Amino acid sequence: MSNDRLQALADAGVSIWLDDLSRERLQSGNLRELITESHVVGVTTNPTIFAGALAKGEAYDQQVRDLAGRGASVEDAVREITVADVQQACDVFSGTWEATGGVDGRVSLEVDPGLARDTEGTVAQAIDLWKAVDRPNLLVKIPATEAGLPAITRALAEGISVNVTLIFSVERYRAVMGAYLDGLEQAAANGQTLAGIASVASFFVSRVDSEIDKRLEAIGTDEALALRGKAGVANSRLAYAAFQDVFSGERWEKLAAQGAKAQRPLWASTGVKNPDYSDTLYVTELVVADTVNTMPEKTMQAFADHGEVQGDRVTGTAAEAQEVFDALERVGVDLTDVFLALEDEGVEKFEKSWAELGETVQGQLDGAKA
């Protein structure tokens, strides 16, 4: 039976994506169940998710034994395991992809986080992953670092659909949208069909609150403490205003006439980290059409149980959101430093998870050989 609360969220124009993937979900039928009962229309993955999936259960044992028998390296094993999961997930979502004209039904697979500062390496791996997965509903995840921006453009120019990840500031988000438009224009010049290219821009939410709240508590004044829990939503609302600004006007209309899709904002990191905040905060307060909300299953279950769709909570809120940021600067929060710190931390966390994934696979390969 379909969940009415999640149905209302989907009806409001929010694409519900699951921020998780494992072979156990694929083999048990859980992912198909989430599609039919929870209105899930896409999946995002990252190194942390794969590391967690590999570390538990027996779903990967046979493939690991086969890889060990072939003498596969850790790098090759990680690639084959993650590609296999994403291929299966893409196949599960193929009907959604077709029904939505390629807008949804998307599954993301990330380039090695160690390439976050390496443009050439990122482009090469994006092309490799696109060919390896060989599914039209794949999104290759590329981080929005300075080195990632030209890689995004070049991947799109090759006809590769991209999920741009680790976006924290509106300034960087505007650069990401610019890279997307550049990529579409180059793709068209290269003879690519724009209708087949899709992209989302993953704008992180809860991590912004976590970092800024920490700084507000260190400042400690009543004015500072009153601003806790407000920055993440305000930042996202300013991002949506930027989205509306960029995807209008003559440049975009020319691309849209050639079949191009707008690069939708994707609200990422929407699991609430502070237990004092509503567990559906980053869903309820960011309801607006033409967006994606990728949720951990815990957040999705919380919204299914008691979440409320209170109409469009984003359009026309830019001025109010800017007041929050003006207040943050008045109390002494260095926003430039916040966003730099968040990007560095995000890359570092994914690199650590990638290393943990490699260690887990190495351990399993060694066990299979033994």
C-alpha positions as CSV (number, residue, x, y, z in Angstrom):
1,M,0.0,0.0,0.0
2,S,1.3,3.4,-1.0
3,N,2.2,5.8,1.8
4,D,0.0,8.9,1.7
5,R,2.5,11.3,3.2
6,L,5.2,10.3,0.8
7,Q,2.6,10.5,-2.0
8,A,1.9,14.1,-1.0
9,L,5.6,14.9,-1.1
10,A,5.9,13.5,-4.6
11,D,2.8,15.3,-5.7
12,A,4.4,18.6,-4.5
13,G,7.1,18.0,-7.1
14,V,9.8,16.5,-4.9
15,S,11.5,13.5,-6.3
16,I,12.2,11.0,-3.5
17,W,15.5,9.3,-3.8
18,L,17.0,6.8,-1.4
19,D,20.5,7.6,0.0
20,D,21.6,4.0,0.2
21,L,22.3,0.9,-1.8
22,S,23.4,-2.6,-1.0
23,R,23.2,-6.0,-2.7
24,E,21.0,-7.2,0.1
25,R,18.4,-4.5,-0.9
26,L,18.6,-5.6,-4.5
27,Q,18.4,-9.4,-3.9
28,S,15.7,-9.2,-1.2
29,G,13.3,-7.1,-3.4
30,N,13.5,-4.3,-0.8
31,L,14.4,-1.7,-3.4
32,R,11.5,-2.6,-5.6
33,E,9.2,-2.5,-2.6
34,L,10.4,1.1,-1.8
35,I,9.6,2.1,-5.4
36,T,6.0,0.8,-5.2
37,E,5.2,1.7,-1.6
38,S,7.4,4.7,-0.8
39,H,7.5,6.5,-4.1
40,V,11.3,6.2,-4.4
41,V,12.4,7.2,-7.9
42,G,16.2,7.1,-7.6
43,V,19.2,6.1,-5.5
44,T,22.4,7.9,-4.5
45,T,25.5,6.1,-3.3
46,N,28.8,7.2,-1.9
47,P,32.0,5.5,-0.5
48,T,30.5,5.4,3.0
49,I,27.4,3.6,1.8
50,F,29.4,1.0,-0.1
51,A,31.9,0.5,2.8
52,G,28.9,-0.2,5.1
53,A,27.3,-2.6,2.7
54,L,30.4,-4.6,2.1
55,A,31.2,-4.9,5.8
56,K,28.0,-6.8,6.7
57,G,26.0,-9.7,5.4
58,E,26.9,-12.4,2.9
59,A,25.5,-11.0,-0.3
60,Y,28.9,-10.3,-1.7
61,D,30.6,-13.6,-0.7
62,Q,30.3,-15.4,-4.1
63,Q,31.6,-12.4,-6.1
64,V,34.5,-11.9,-3.7
65,R,35.4,-15.6,-4.0
66,D,35.3,-15.3,-7.8
67,L,37.5,-12.2,-7.7
68,A,40.0,-13.8,-5.3
69,G,40.2,-16.9,-7.6
70,R,41.1,-14.6,-10.5
71,G,43.7,-12.8,-8.4
72,A,42.0,-9.5,-8.8
73,S,43.6,-6.5,-7.2
74,V,41.7,-4.5,-4.5
75,E,41.1,-1.6,-6.9
76,D,39.7,-3.9,-9.6
77,A,37.5,-5.8,-7.0
78,V,36.1,-2.5,-5.6
79,R,35.3,-1.4,-9.1
80,E,33.6,-4.6,-10.2
81,I,31.6,-4.9,-7.0
82,T,30.3,-1.3,-7.0
83,V,29.6,-1.4,-10.8
84,A,27.6,-4.6,-10.4
85,D,25.4,-3.1,-7.7
86,V,24.8,0.0,-9.7
87,Q,24.0,-1.9,-12.9
88,Q,21.4,-3.9,-11.0
89,A,19.9,-0.8,-9.4
90,C,19.8,0.9,-12.8
91,D,17.9,-2.1,-14.2
92,V,15.4,-1.9,-11.3
93,F,14.8,1.7,-12.0
94,S,14.6,1.4,-15.8
95,G,10.8,1.6,-15.8
96,T,10.9,4.8,-13.8
97,W,13.6,6.2,-16.1
98,E,11.4,5.5,-19.1
99,A,8.2,6.7,-17.5
100,T,9.7,10.1,-16.5
101,G,11.5,10.7,-19.8
102,G,14.9,10.3,-18.1
103,V,14.3,12.8,-15.4
104,D,14.2,10.2,-12.6
105,G,15.0,6.5,-12.3
106,R,18.6,7.6,-11.8
107,V,21.4,5.8,-9.8
108,S,24.6,7.5,-8.8
109,L,28.2,6.1,-8.7
110,E,31.0,8.3,-7.5
111,V,34.5,8.7,-8.9
112,D,37.4,7.9,-6.5
113,P,37.3,10.8,-3.9
114,G,41.1,10.8,-4.1
115,L,40.7,12.5,-7.5
116,A,38.8,15.5,-6.1
117,R,41.7,17.8,-6.8
118,D,42.6,16.1,-10.1
119,T,40.7,17.3,-13.2
120,E,42.3,14.9,-15.7
121,G,42.0,11.9,-13.4
122,T,38.3,12.7,-12.7
123,V,37.4,13.0,-16.4
124,A,39.2,9.7,-17.2
125,Q,37.4,7.8,-14.4
126,A,34.1,9.4,-15.3
127,I,34.4,8.1,-18.8
128,D,35.5,4.7,-17.6
129,L,32.6,4.3,-15.1
130,W,30.1,5.5,-17.8
131,K,31.3,2.8,-20.1
132,A,31.6,0.1,-17.4
133,V,28.1,0.5,-16.1
134,D,26.7,0.9,-19.6
135,R,23.3,2.1,-18.5
136,P,21.6,5.3,-19.7
137,N,20.1,6.1,-16.3
138,L,23.5,6.2,-14.5
139,L,24.7,9.5,-12.9
140,V,28.5,9.8,-12.4
141,K,29.1,11.7,-9.2
142,I,31.8,14.4,-9.4
143,P,32.7,16.7,-6.5
144,A,32.2,20.4,-6.9
145,T,35.8,21.2,-6.0
146,E,37.6,23.8,-8.1
147,A,39.3,21.0,-10.0
148,G,35.9,19.2,-10.3
149,L,34.2,22.1,-12.2
150,P,36.1,21.7,-15.5
151,A,35.8,17.9,-15.2
152,I,32.0,18.3,-14.9
153,T,31.9,20.3,-18.1
154,R,34.1,17.9,-20.0
155,A,32.1,14.8,-18.8
156,L,28.9,16.4,-19.9
157,A,30.4,17.3,-23.3
158,E,31.0,13.5,-23.8
159,G,27.3,12.9,-23.1
160,I,27.8,11.6,-19.6
161,S,25.1,12.4,-17.1
162,V,26.5,13.9,-13.8
163,N,25.5,14.2,-10.2
164,V,27.6,17.1,-8.8
165,T,28.3,16.4,-5.1
166,L,29.6,18.2,-2.1
167,I,28.1,21.6,-2.8
168,F,27.9,23.8,0.3
169,S,27.8,27.5,-0.8
170,V,25.5,29.3,-3.2
171,E,28.6,30.9,-4.8
172,R,30.0,27.4,-5.7
173,Y,26.5,26.3,-6.8
174,R,26.4,29.1,-9.3
175,A,29.7,27.9,-10.6
176,V,28.4,24.4,-10.9
177,M,25.4,25.5,-12.9
178,G,27.7,27.5,-15.1
179,A,29.8,24.3,-15.7
180,Y,26.6,22.5,-16.5
181,L,25.5,25.0,-19.2
182,D,29.0,25.0,-20.6
183,G,28.9,21.2,-20.8
184,L,25.6,21.2,-22.6
185,E,26.8,23.7,-25.1
186,Q,29.9,21.7,-25.8
187,A,27.9,18.5,-26.0
188,A,25.6,20.1,-28.6
189,A,28.7,21.2,-30.6
190,N,30.0,17.6,-30.3
191,G,26.8,16.3,-31.8
192,Q,25.4,14.8,-28.6
193,T,21.7,14.6,-28.1
194,L,20.9,16.9,-25.2
195,A,17.7,15.1,-24.3
196,G,19.8,12.1,-23.2
197,I,21.9,14.1,-20.7
198,A,20.7,14.7,-17.1
199,S,22.3,16.2,-14.0
200,V,21.5,17.1,-10.4
201,A,23.4,19.4,-8.1
202,S,23.7,17.9,-4.6
203,F,23.4,20.8,-2.2
204,F,24.3,19.6,1.4
205,V,22.0,20.7,4.1
206,S,22.5,19.2,7.6
207,R,26.3,19.5,7.5
208,V,25.9,23.3,7.1
209,D,23.9,23.5,10.4
210,S,26.4,21.2,12.2
211,E,29.3,23.4,11.3
212,I,27.6,26.7,11.9
213,D,25.9,25.6,15.1
214,K,29.3,24.6,16.5
215,R,30.6,28.1,15.8
216,L,27.5,29.8,17.2
217,E,27.8,27.8,20.4
218,A,31.4,28.9,20.7
219,I,30.3,32.6,20.3
220,G,27.7,31.9,23.0
221,T,25.7,35.1,23.0
222,D,21.9,35.0,23.1
223,E,21.8,36.4,19.6
224,A,24.2,33.8,18.3
225,L,22.4,30.9,20.0
226,A,19.1,32.0,18.6
227,L,20.4,31.3,15.1
228,R,21.1,27.6,15.6
229,G,19.4,25.3,13.2
230,K,18.5,28.0,10.7
231,A,21.5,28.1,8.3
232,G,21.0,24.9,6.5
233,V,17.5,25.6,5.3
234,A,18.2,29.3,4.6
235,N,21.3,28.3,2.5
236,S,19.2,25.8,0.5
237,R,16.4,28.4,-0.1
238,L,19.0,30.8,-1.5
239,A,20.3,28.0,-3.7
240,Y,16.8,27.5,-5.1
241,A,16.5,31.2,-5.9
242,A,19.9,30.9,-7.8
243,F,18.5,27.9,-9.6
244,Q,15.4,29.8,-10.7
245,D,17.7,32.7,-11.9
246,V,20.1,30.6,-13.9
247,F,17.5,28.3,-15.6
248,S,15.6,31.1,-17.2
249,G,16.6,33.7,-19.8
250,E,17.9,33.4,-23.3
251,R,21.0,31.2,-22.8
252,W,18.9,28.4,-21.0
253,E,16.0,28.7,-23.4
254,K,18.2,28.1,-26.4
255,L,19.4,24.8,-24.7
256,A,16.0,23.8,-23.6
257,A,14.8,24.2,-27.2
258,Q,17.3,21.5,-28.1
259,G,15.9,19.1,-25.5
260,A,18.1,20.0,-22.5
261,K,16.9,19.2,-19.0
262,A,17.4,21.7,-16.1
263,Q,20.0,20.6,-13.6
264,R,17.7,20.1,-10.6
265,P,18.8,21.0,-7.0
266,L,19.2,17.8,-4.9
267,W,18.9,18.3,-1.2
268,A,21.6,16.0,0.3
269,S,22.7,15.3,3.8
270,T,19.0,15.5,4.9
271,G,19.3,13.2,7.9
272,V,19.0,15.4,11.0
273,K,22.2,15.2,13.1
274,N,20.9,17.3,16.1
275,P,18.3,15.3,18.1
276,D,16.8,18.6,19.2
277,Y,15.6,19.3,15.7
278,S,12.6,17.7,14.0
279,D,13.6,14.5,12.3
280,T,11.9,15.7,9.1
281,L,13.2,19.3,9.2
282,Y,15.2,19.0,6.0
283,V,12.3,17.5,4.1
284,T,9.3,19.6,5.3
285,E,11.1,22.9,5.1
286,L,12.5,22.3,1.6
287,V,9.3,21.2,-0.3
288,V,9.3,22.8,-3.7
289,A,8.8,21.6,-7.3
290,D,11.7,20.6,-9.5
291,T,13.9,19.3,-6.7
292,V,15.2,16.0,-5.4
293,N,15.4,15.0,-1.8
294,T,17.8,12.0,-1.2
295,M,17.1,10.6,2.2
296,P,18.5,7.9,4.5
297,E,15.9,5.3,5.0
298,K,15.5,6.4,8.6
299,T,14.5,9.9,7.5
300,M,12.1,8.5,4.8
301,Q,10.4,6.3,7.4
302,A,10.1,9.3,9.8
303,F,8.4,11.4,7.1
304,A,6.1,8.5,6.1
305,D,5.1,8.2,9.7
306,H,4.5,11.9,10.7
307,G,5.9,14.2,8.0
308,E,3.6,17.0,6.8
309,V,3.6,18.7,3.4
310,Q,2.7,22.3,4.1
311,G,2.9,23.6,0.6
312,D,5.8,25.3,-1.2
313,R,8.2,26.2,1.6
314,V,10.9,27.7,-0.7
315,T,9.7,29.9,-3.5
316,G,9.9,33.6,-2.6
317,T,11.8,33.0,0.6
318,A,15.2,34.3,-0.6
319,A,15.0,37.7,1.2
320,E,14.1,36.0,4.5
321,A,16.9,33.5,4.0
322,Q,19.4,36.3,3.3
323,E,18.4,37.9,6.6
324,V,19.6,34.7,8.4
325,F,23.0,35.0,6.7
326,D,23.3,38.7,7.4
327,A,22.6,37.9,11.1
328,L,25.2,35.1,11.1
329,E,27.8,37.5,9.8
330,R,26.8,40.1,12.4
331,V,27.4,37.7,15.3
332,G,30.9,36.9,13.9
333,V,30.5,33.7,11.8
334,D,33.0,33.6,9.0
335,L,30.9,32.1,6.3
336,T,33.7,31.9,3.7
337,D,35.7,29.8,6.2
338,V,32.7,27.7,7.0
339,F,32.2,26.6,3.4
340,L,35.9,26.0,2.8
341,A,36.0,23.8,6.0
342,L,33.0,21.9,4.9
343,E,34.4,21.1,1.5
344,D,37.7,20.0,2.9
345,E,36.0,17.9,5.5
346,G,33.6,16.3,2.9
347,V,36.5,15.3,0.6
348,E,38.4,14.0,3.6
349,K,35.5,11.9,4.9
350,F,34.9,10.3,1.5
351,E,38.6,9.6,1.0
352,K,38.6,7.9,4.4
353,S,35.5,5.8,3.5
354,W,37.1,4.9,0.2
355,A,40.1,3.6,2.1
356,E,37.9,1.7,4.5
357,L,36.1,0.1,1.5
358,G,39.4,-1.0,0.1
359,E,40.5,-2.4,3.5
360,T,37.2,-4.3,3.8
361,V,37.5,-5.8,0.3
362,Q,41.2,-6.7,0.9
363,G,40.2,-8.5,4.1
364,Q,37.5,-10.4,2.2
365,L,39.8,-11.3,-0.6
366,D,42.4,-12.6,1.8
367,G,39.7,-14.6,3.6
368,A,38.4,-16.1,0.4
369,K,42.0,-17.1,-0.7
370,A,42.5,-18.7,2.7
